[in-house]
Amino acid sequence: MNDISTELGRRERKRLQQLDHLADTAWALFEAEGYEAVTMERIAAEADVAKATLYKHFPVKEALLRHRFHRELRDSVSQMGAVMAAEPVGAARLAKFFALSAAWSEAHRAYLLPYVQYRLAERRCPDDEAQRSGLERIFTALIAEGQAAGQFRADMGAPALAVYLEFLYLAALLRWLTGQAPALQAEFDTMLMLFLGGLEVRA
């Protein structure tokens, strides 16, 4: 049984290494030659794999972006957590996350619109970890912290609230990417204010 588990683990590591290699090769080409100019055939040739191998893992260029961006988010979770932990629990930590996200998004703006459009059109497979960016887990944790500290309402579960927040985040990002919002940080600030306070006029 241990031999089988070891072999399965080795195969999975090799598979992930190949995915990273393909995504990193594509990214280097995008940066050097421009996203629109690079073809899937060019990526396969540069990565030294058969076209069928590339298409098996990544059917389109946007899927390569997805892999690269989701890995970046996973790799940065610990560092972001340390930065956010310096802020008070609740709204301040959410605001800090969106400040970090705005800075990252501005640095990756040239690729974000095709990525987001691909993600919105992609058929959802809940058990496919490759599809998950990790945002929902981050939002769930930050909201749950705020609820435990009495900063956020607790009559709704943190996972449900995190889903609402994730789609508001995407809406704000799309407004910026399509030129409807001039500054992403300001758009995130407005979005978060509405999420936390709602639209109701209060006495």
C-alpha angles and dihedrals in degrees: 000000000000091000090053092048091048092051092047090049091050092050092049092050090051091048092051091046090054092049090051091048092052094046093046092048090051092047092052089052093047091052094046101040107018129264097260094048096054117089129200088245090056091051093050092050093048091047090048095234133121115266089240090058092053093046091048090064102026118027094186140014091257090063088059089053090050092055093047095047096044091050090050090053093048092048092050098047095096094048093046090047091056091050093048092046088066088066126076115269114267129022095007092058092048090049091050091051091053091048089055090045092051091053092049092046093051090054091051100037095122090065104032102084095057089043095051093044090051092049093050092049095042118110107248119240106179094199094051106100091190089069095053117091095193093239093114091055092049092049091046092053094047093047092046090052090052092048092049089051092050093246097114132042112267101198089096125052119254093237092058092046089048091058090053091048093048092056092046087052091053091048091053091047092050093049089055095043092051094048098253092116119042098202124038096202091054090047091052090048091054093045093050092047090055093046092051098039106025127210098283116116107231128200 
